[in-house]
């Protein structure tokens, strides 16, 4: 795949960037270098390499996602400046 200056300019428009002509030329060369490197990696024989999920053990440090009711309506409404025993009362904004 060839990345030319026209392609870089179209990508810049989509990204809402305004690079200078010098930057467009430099980015085109850099993108082409990256793609060349990736094409080189595609030629490596990995037939004898087992797939690896991750180089480290993956364990969740988060708590289990369970539904629970920690507060009741009365406690929550106690902090509201105005309420009607069931809902918060807020000023109307038009």
C-alpha positions as a Python dict, from the first residue, in 0.01 Angstrom:
ca = {
    (1, 'X'): (0, 0, 0),
    (2, 'X'): (137, 338, -99),
    (3, 'X'): (70, 639, 120),
    (4, 'X'): (123, 953, -83),
    (5, 'X'): (80, 1317, 6),
    (6, 'X'): (-274, 1324, -133),
    (7, 'X'): (-377, 1041, 102),
    (8, 'X'): (-218, 1220, 398),
    (9, 'X'): (-404, 1540, 305),
    (10, 'X'): (-737, 1351, 296),
    (11, 'X'): (-664, 1191, 635),
    (12, 'X'): (-580, 1535, 775),
    (13, 'X'): (-915, 1672, 656),
    (14, 'X'): (-1098, 1381, 820),
    (15, 'X'): (-905, 1440, 1142),
    (16, 'X'): (-975, 1815, 1118),
    (17, 'X'): (-604, 1894, 1111),
    (18, 'X'): (-435, 2166, 908),
    (19, 'X'): (-78, 2048, 845),
    (20, 'X'): (163, 2254, 639),
    (21, 'X'): (281, 2118, 301),
    (22, 'X'): (615, 2029, 463),
    (23, 'X'): (439, 1833, 736),
    (24, 'X'): (224, 1648, 480),
    (25, 'X'): (539, 1538, 295),
    (26, 'X'): (708, 1428, 618),
    (27, 'X'): (398, 1238, 736),
    (28, 'X'): (371, 1061, 400),
    (29, 'X'): (732, 942, 432),
    (30, 'X'): (679, 836, 795),
    (31, 'X'): (359, 645, 711),
    (32, 'X'): (539, 474, 424),
    (33, 'X'): (823, 373, 659),
    (34, 'X'): (574, 229, 910),
    (35, 'X'): (392, 30, 642),
    (36, 'X'): (725, -95, 508),
    (37, 'X'): (821, -216, 855),
    (38, 'X'): (485, -392, 899),
    (39, 'X'): (526, -560, 558),
    (40, 'X'): (865, -685, 676),
    (41, 'X'): (702, -836, 985),
    (42, 'X'): (449, -1013, 761),
    (43, 'X'): (735, -1210, 600),
    (44, 'X'): (846, -1365, 933),
    (45, 'X'): (766, -1738, 960),
    (46, 'X'): (556, -1787, 1274),
    (47, 'X'): (425, -2135, 1193),
    (48, 'X'): (605, -2294, 1492),
    (49, 'X'): (507, -2022, 1738),
    (50, 'X'): (212, -2096, 1964),
    (51, 'X'): (-47, -1819, 1991),
    (52, 'X'): (-12, -1617, 2309),
    (53, 'X'): (-310, -1456, 2476),
    (54, 'X'): (-103, -1222, 2690),
    (55, 'X'): (254, -1211, 2820),
    (56, 'X'): (124, -1171, 3174),
    (57, 'X'): (-148, -1333, 3375),
    (58, 'X'): (-476, -1152, 3343),
    (59, 'X'): (-673, -1127, 3659),
    (60, 'X'): (-950, -884, 3727),
    (61, 'X'): (-881, -646, 4011),
    (62, 'X'): (-1235, -515, 3995),
    (63, 'X'): (-1516, -632, 4215),
    (64, 'X'): (-1783, -860, 4078),
    (65, 'X'): (-2062, -667, 3908),
    (66, 'X'): (-2371, -731, 4118),
    (67, 'X'): (-2687, -531, 4154),
    (68, 'X'): (-2761, -415, 4507),
    (69, 'X'): (-2960, -146, 4682),
    (70, 'X'): (-2738, 49, 4920),
    (71, 'X'): (-2953, 357, 4984),
    (72, 'X'): (-3320, 429, 5031),
    (73, 'X'): (-3519, 715, 4883),
    (74, 'X'): (-3562, 897, 5213),
    (75, 'X'): (-3185, 914, 5277),
    (76, 'X'): (-3113, 1038, 4927),
    (77, 'X'): (-3385, 1304, 4932),
    (78, 'X'): (-3262, 1426, 5271),
    (79, 'X'): (-2972, 1599, 5090),
    (80, 'X'): (-3193, 1772, 4834),
    (81, 'X'): (-3270, 2143, 4879),
    (82, 'X'): (-3629, 2081, 4761),
    (83, 'X'): (-3826, 1760, 4721),
    (84, 'X'): (-4181, 1632, 4748),
    (85, 'X'): (-4105, 1312, 4944),
    (86, 'X'): (-4070, 1121, 4616),
    (87, 'X'): (-3878, 1331, 4360),
    (88, 'X'): (-3622, 1611, 4349),
    (89, 'X'): (-3775, 1951, 4270),
    (90, 'X'): (-3560, 2160, 4039),
    (91, 'X'): (-3617, 2496, 3872),
    (92, 'X'): (-3779, 2488, 3530),
    (93, 'X'): (-3539, 2583, 3252),
    (94, 'X'): (-3685, 2688, 2921),
}
